[in-house]
Amino acid sequence: MPVGLIALALGGFGIGLTEFLIAGLLPQVASSFAVSEAAAGRLISGYALSVAIGAVALTAATARLPRKPVLVGLVALFVIGNLLSAVAPSYQVMLLGRIVAALCHGSFFGIGSLVARSLVAPEKKSRAVAVMFAGLTVANVLGVPFGAWVGERWGWRAAFWAVTAIGVLALAAIAALVPGRAQPPTAATSSSRPAPPIGLRAQFRAFRSWQVWLTLTATALSYGGMFGAFSYIAYTFTEVGGFSPSDVSWLLMVYGVGLVVGNLIGGRAADRDRDRALVLALLGLTITLVVFGLLADSAVASVILVFLMGLFGFAGVPGMITRVTDYAHGAALPAGANVSASNLGNALGAWLGGVAITEGLGYTAPLYVGAGIVLASVTVMAVAAHLAGSPAHR
């Protein structure tokens, strides 16, 4: 795999920290600002909604610009947002910092996924995307538990200072390692494949495909189900499973290992039979969330099931990304829209999970809510696969 993928993975690592770190720190942040659990949860849902807006707006605004400077600028925005979160004197400023950091998220992964797949042969496109997203998954294995550990000992602000420093490192790596030729192809580009559309009108024409819309819907529902459960997983562990707050960091590491394994397996499986791999991954996640809800009071079962939750939850990510970009013929805007869809799903899942807890349904309720959302994604993906025909479109 090209060295530029390492730089993209490092950027994904930093952004992954920003997105997921807050889940392990949610009780601390709520206590620090004297806000409710549901209000603290809006630091997750607000971030997700901002990602959804930024992914489309910034991708559209930068569609004609060279991709490397765009990626560098997006990571700079990420650094500014996390710095603001680290020094936030109030909940409102903290939320603002989350919003600023979130604006770069969708465009980074949307544009970065197109750059990643352009650096390898077509038959390895899902694996290349999986390598880029490996940074996102490694953030859960090393970064998120580390952040929870740092937050427990030195406070949640120290965790955000660490993320800011990692963002600076990622910015330098992308500037040094991503090829300067990583930019939108033009009609003059010499390639056996047609150049992707770069004008806004041509970009929007990609949305005429029903397969694009079905994939975006399946993406939103799958992410919504997983992160609806994940957003409140610290409470599930401590209030139902009987774990101590200090256990949350290593439990999140187990979840992160599942993400890494699922991402790599999913990338290879998608390069073989994409739609079949996606349906199986979503079914596996649905079953895992239901069983987790039933056995959340068992410490041993919780460890196993949080690993499977990560594995099945991320196994479909590389395939979903290459699926939407294939049906969009490589257009950047649908790639950004895919990230928007995932974060709209995150916001929906986090909100519904918070409502379930507020209504007194208990800390296992987000798991059942998540299972129901993912089951809807299974249905949508099955319809998309049926319409695409068999074998799956690759």
Disulfide bonds with the S-S distance in Angstrom:
none
